[in-house]
Amino acid sequence: LKSRVLFFYSSIFIETQPHHIMSFSVVPIGAPDDHFNRVMHGWQDTGHRKARMVEAAIDEVQDTHRFKPLWNILAQLDLRFSEESLSEDAFRQSLEPEILKYGAAISLAGAILIPCALIPVLVRESHSTRNPLGFQNWDVRLALFLIWFSTFAMAVSFCLASCLRITKNWFKNWNWELYFMMVITCYVVSLSLANFRHTPLLVGLHPSDVWQHDVRGTEVFIPLAIDCLLTAVAMYVPVRTCILWTLPCCAVGSYLIVLLAFDDAMLNDRHLPAGALGLLAFFSMHGALKNEKRRRENWKALAHVTDTEKVVLEQSHRIADTFALVRGLTNVATSLCDFLLHLSTDLKITQSEKAHSAFFEADIEGVHFADLLEDADADRFQQFIELVSGRHLPLCLPVTVKRASVTSICHLVVADTGVREPRYLMCVRVEREDFRPAALDADPFANVNASISQSLQAQDVSMQDASQSADPPGTGMASATFPLQLGMPQRLEADVGTLGLLPAAAQSCAPAGSWTSSAAMDSDISFSTYPKKGPPPRPSFTPVETRARSLQLLIRQWHIPRNFESCCHFHTASRSTRAVMKYLETLCCDPLWSTIGNAQCRQCKSMTPDGVHECQICANENRLLS
C-alpha cells in the first residue's frame, strides 16, 4: 500500500513538473512508519499546487484541441517545402524570372494609368474658377496628387530595376518577391484611400465641395480596379501564397474601413460591395494557391530530373572509366601477362577459352577461382578481393595455382570493374612452374597401358627384336617396356610434341629420353612468361648515313619542279623534304607505329621486312639479323 501511494504521487509530480525534480525519495520495503509519514508529509505540502498545475495543463490541451481545425487549415495553406532535400530558397529563386517579367509589365501598366487618370483632373482643377488648385496653401487635392506621384515613382523604379536585372544582371541579392509586393500593396492601398471620393471624406469634407466633376462613379471604379489588380497578380506573377495573402488583406481591409467608417453613399447596401469584393479576392487567392501547387510540383519534378541527369552523367563517366580500365587491363594482359580471366560477383570464372582450360588442365567455366589455389592462398585471395572492392584500384597478389602435373607460382592483377558482369578482371602472369615428381609415377593412361601390355605379350619375340633394331640409338624408344613405364603411346607423344603445351618447369624433372624431354626440346611455346630459348638480340640504331641513303632512294620517286636558281635538281628535291617533315609533324599521333620489319642488316643497320634475304639499302645478301 505504501509503494502504491508513493507511486501515485510521484507519477503526478513527474508528469506535471519533470524539470523541477531535484531528488527522489525511495522508501524501501520494511522501512519504519515515521520515515513513510515524513515522505508523505513532503508530498502533501505541494499537493494543491500540483493539482492546480494539472488543471491548467488540461485547460491548455482543451484550448489546443478547440483551435486544432483552424491550425490544420492554415497548415494546408502553407505550401513551403519542409524536406531538407528541397530548398525553399532555390524554389523562390526559380520564380524570380517570371516575377521580374510579369511584375514589370503590371507595374508599367499601372504607372501608365496614373498620369492618364490624373493629368486631365489636374488641368481642370488648376483652371477652376470656384476653387483653383494652388501650391501655396495645403489642399486635399494636392495631397492626393502627391500620394499618386509617389506611387508612380515606386512603379517606375520597379520597372527600371527589373530591366537592369534582366539585361545587365544587376541586383542579384535583392529579394524581388518582397520588392514587388511592397510596390503593388502601396498601389492597391492608394486605390482604396487616395481616390476622388474617399480622400475628402477622410479629412471631413464632402467630395462635391472639393472637385468640380461628379465623383459618384468612383464607387464603382475602385472595387473593379482592386479586383483587376488582384486577379492579374494571382494569375501571372508567381508570388508565393505565404506572402501573397497580405495583398488581398490590405486591399479589402482598407476598402472596408473607408466604406464602413466614412462613406454614407450606400448606407443600407454597404454589405453588397464589401461581400462582392471579398468573394472576388477569395477566388483570386484560390487561383494563386492552385497555380503555386502546380509550379511546386513541376519544380520538384524538374529538380528530380536534374538530379537524375547528374546521377546518370556520373554513372556514364564511371562506365566510361570502367571500359577504359577494361581496355587497359586487356592491353596489359595481352602484352605483359599470359592471359586474362573474367570473374563474376561470386568469383566464378566466366567466358573461359580453350587456352585457359589447357593451362589449368580442366574445364574451368563456372569454377570458383579459389578452388584452383592452394588452401592457404584461397583465404588470402578472398581478403584480397575485398581489398580490391574497397579501394577501387587494381592490386597485385602472388599465389600458387594447383594443376594436375605442375604447381605454378603466379602473380594476379585484379581490378573491380564496378559492373555486374564481368565484376572482376584478373590478369595472370606465370612466374615459375614446379613439376610434380609424383605425376611421373602416376599412370593417367591405365586403360591404354593395359591394352598395350596385352598386345605386346601376344606379339612374337622376333617382331620385338626387329622393332628394337629399327629404332635409332638415343631416342629413348629402344626399350619395349617404355609404354608400360609412362603409359604414353607414340601417336600421343607426337601430338603433344607438336602442341608444345608442356610447362617449362617439367624440363628439369623429366628423365632423359622420356616423351616430356623430347617434346619440350624443340618447342618454345609455353605458358610461362619467359621463353626457353631466350630473347633475340636488340637491333642497333640506324645511323644518319643509312637514313640519308634511304631518303635519297625515296625522293627519286618524286617529281619535283625544277628550280633554275638552285645548284642542281638533287638539292632542290632534298630541300623539298622540309615541307614534307612539317606536314608529317601536323599528323595525329600513332602509338602503335613501328618499323617495317624485325630483320636488320648487319652492315648498314637498316630494317628489312621479315622473309626478305637481301637488304634494300645496301643490297647485301645473307647479312640480315632477325
Helices and strands as residue ranges (DSSP letters): H 2-16, G 18-20, H 33-45, H 47-66, H 68-77, H 88-94, H 96-126, H 140-167, H 176-193, H 198-202, H 207-210, H 218-236, H 241-244, H 246-261, H 271-335, E 339-343, E 349-350, H 354-360, G 369-372, H 375-391, E 395-402, E 406-416, E 424-435, H 438-441, H 446-458, H 461-470, H 482-486, H 490-499, H 506-509, H 515-522, H 544-555, H 569-575, H 577-585, E 599-601, E 607-608, E 624-625
